[in-house]
Amino acid sequence: MKVKITVNDKLFDKHIPNDMMLIDFLRKYGFVSVKRGCDTDNCGLCTVWVDGTPVLSCSYPAARADGKQVTTLEGLQDEAAEFGRYMVNQGAEQCGFCSPGFIMSVLAMKRELKNPTEQQIKEYLAGNLCRCTGYTSHIRAIQEYLEDQSK
């Protein structure tokens, strides 16, 4: 099957297997921020945006992205680095394996929710798993980041 998928503003006009998942398409073409964790859409490591909406690329058929804009962490490096500093300052950055998917979700939340409560933050990020922390430092980093962004 032939698809045209735009990733971080670069068009990929490719032939792919009918059953290829978006995570495999992205990794094949060098987007290594997209991580494979569970292959069951439960961990959030593979989070990317399709037309601005967060999706779990391990369960999203690549063919479904035909004609769409996909954004990975590589396409948001400046924003990601800025939020990453908040994570470091709050001690939320440990092994870093979950960070790309987590950061993609936080940046999407920033665009979608205005002044979210702590409960709304937790609900929005419910599908992002981190095996190293108890999330307290993550929540502090997000709250500080969002507060500074609203100034």
VOLUMTI-520389 format. One record per residue (C-alpha): x, y, z; chain; residue in one letter; residue number from 0. Coordinates in steps of 0.05 Angstrom, whole numbers. Each point is the difference from the previous one (the first is absolute). Layout:
xx, yy, zz, chaine, residu, num
X, Y, Z, A, A, NUM $
...
REM end
This chain:
xx, yy, zz, chaine, residu, num
0, 0, 0, A, M, 0 $
25, 70, -16, A, K, 1 $
-6, 55, 52, A, V, 2 $
19, 73, 4, A, K, 3 $
15, 18, 73, A, I, 4 $
29, 66, 21, A, T, 5 $
45, -7, 61, A, V, 6 $
25, 63, 32, A, N, 7 $
-14, 39, -64, A, D, 8 $
37, -51, -44, A, K, 9 $
-41, -39, -51, A, L, 10 $
11, -76, -4, A, F, 11 $
-29, -30, -63, A, D, 12 $
10, -75, 13, A, K, 13 $
-25, -70, -13, A, H, 14 $
-14, -36, 65, A, I, 15 $
-29, -67, 21, A, P, 16 $
-75, 4, 13, A, N, 17 $
9, -20, 73, A, D, 18 $
57, 48, 18, A, M, 19 $
-11, 39, 64, A, M, 20 $
18, 74, 3, A, L, 21 $
55, -14, 52, A, I, 22 $
35, -46, -49, A, D, 23 $
-6, 51, -57, A, F, 24 $
29, 55, 43, A, L, 25 $
57, -41, 27, A, R, 26 $
17, -26, -70, A, K, 27 $
10, 72, -23, A, Y, 28 $
43, 21, 59, A, G, 29 $
-48, 28, 51, A, F, 30 $
32, -34, 60, A, V, 31 $
-36, 42, 53, A, S, 32 $
-60, -45, -12, A, V, 33 $
11, -58, 48, A, K, 34 $
-30, -69, 2, A, R, 35 $
-21, -20, 70, A, G, 36 $
-61, -45, 3, A, C, 37 $
-30, -7, -70, A, D, 38 $
-69, 1, 34, A, T, 39 $
-11, 76, 4, A, D, 40 $
7, 0, 75, A, N, 41 $
66, 35, 16, A, C, 42 $
2, 64, -42, A, G, 43 $
72, -8, -22, A, L, 44 $
-20, 3, -73, A, C, 45 $
-42, 64, 4, A, T, 46 $
2, 44, -62, A, V, 47 $
-49, 50, -28, A, W, 48 $
-41, -12, -62, A, V, 49 $
-29, 65, -25, A, D, 50 $
15, 29, 69, A, G, 51 $
-35, -54, 41, A, T, 52 $
40, -48, 43, A, P, 53 $
-4, -72, -23, A, V, 54 $
35, -64, 22, A, L, 55 $
39, -19, -62, A, S, 56 $
8, -73, 20, A, C, 57 $
-74, -11, -13, A, S, 58 $
-10, 50, -56, A, Y, 59 $
4, -29, -70, A, P, 60 $
49, 39, -43, A, A, 61 $
-50, -2, -57, A, A, 62 $
-48, 41, 43, A, R, 63 $
52, 56, 1, A, A, 64 $
-3, 6, -76, A, D, 65 $
-8, 73, -18, A, G, 66 $
10, 22, 71, A, K, 67 $
51, 40, 39, A, Q, 68 $
38, -40, 52, A, V, 69 $
41, 35, 54, A, T, 70 $
54, -35, 40, A, T, 71 $
44, 27, 55, A, L, 72 $
53, 15, -53, A, E, 73 $
-48, 51, -28, A, G, 74 $
-8, 35, 67, A, L, 75 $
72, 2, 25, A, Q, 76 $
0, 71, 27, A, D, 77 $
-65, -8, 37, A, E, 78 $
20, -68, 25, A, A, 79 $
67, 25, 25, A, A, 80 $
-35, 57, 37, A, E, 81 $
-48, -47, 36, A, F, 82 $
57, -49, 12, A, G, 83 $
35, 52, 42, A, R, 84 $
-61, 3, 45, A, Y, 85 $
2, -75, 8, A, M, 86 $
74, 2, 18, A, V, 87 $
-11, 57, 50, A, N, 88 $
-54, -41, 35, A, Q, 89 $
38, -65, 0, A, G, 90 $
-50, -33, -48, A, A, 91 $
53, -21, -51, A, E, 92 $
29, -67, 20, A, Q, 93 $
14, -53, -52, A, C, 94 $
-34, 41, -55, A, G, 95 $
-30, -59, -38, A, F, 96 $
-71, 25, 9, A, C, 97 $
17, 73, -11, A, S, 98 $
-13, 7, -75, A, P, 99 $
-72, -26, 4, A, G, 100 $
-12, 37, 65, A, F, 101 $
25, 66, -28, A, I, 102 $
-42, -9, -63, A, M, 103 $
-61, -8, 45, A, S, 104 $
17, 60, 44, A, V, 105 $
10, 45, -61, A, L, 106 $
-66, -23, -29, A, A, 107 $
-34, 13, 67, A, M, 108 $
29, 70, 2, A, K, 109 $
-34, 14, -67, A, R, 110 $
-66, -32, 20, A, E, 111 $
-12, 19, 73, A, L, 112 $
4, 70, 29, A, K, 113 $
21, 2, 73, A, N, 114 $
-14, -74, 14, A, P, 115 $
-10, -23, 72, A, T, 116 $
46, -53, 29, A, E, 117 $
-56, -50, -10, A, Q, 118 $
-8, 19, -74, A, Q, 119 $
75, -7, -9, A, I, 120 $
-1, -70, 30, A, K, 121 $
-59, -20, -43, A, E, 122 $
32, 26, -63, A, Y, 123 $
64, -37, 13, A, L, 124 $
-32, -64, 26, A, A, 125 $
28, -42, -58, A, G, 126 $
72, 22, 10, A, N, 127 $
38, -49, 43, A, L, 128 $
65, 13, 35, A, C, 129 $
34, -58, 37, A, R, 130 $
50, 44, 37, A, C, 131 $
-41, 51, 38, A, T, 132 $
-64, 11, 39, A, G, 133 $
-22, 56, -47, A, Y, 134 $
2, 53, 55, A, T, 135 $
60, 34, -31, A, S, 136 $
-32, -5, -69, A, H, 137 $
-63, 36, 24, A, I, 138 $
42, 55, 33, A, R, 139 $
40, 9, -65, A, A, 140 $
-64, 4, -42, A, I, 141 $
-34, 49, 47, A, Q, 142 $
62, 45, 2, A, E, 143 $
8, -4, -76, A, Y, 144 $
-73, 16, -14, A, L, 145 $
0, 57, 50, A, E, 146 $
61, 31, -32, A, D, 147 $
-29, -10, -70, A, Q, 148 $
-64, 38, 19, A, S, 149 $
39, 62, 22, A, K, 150 $
REM end
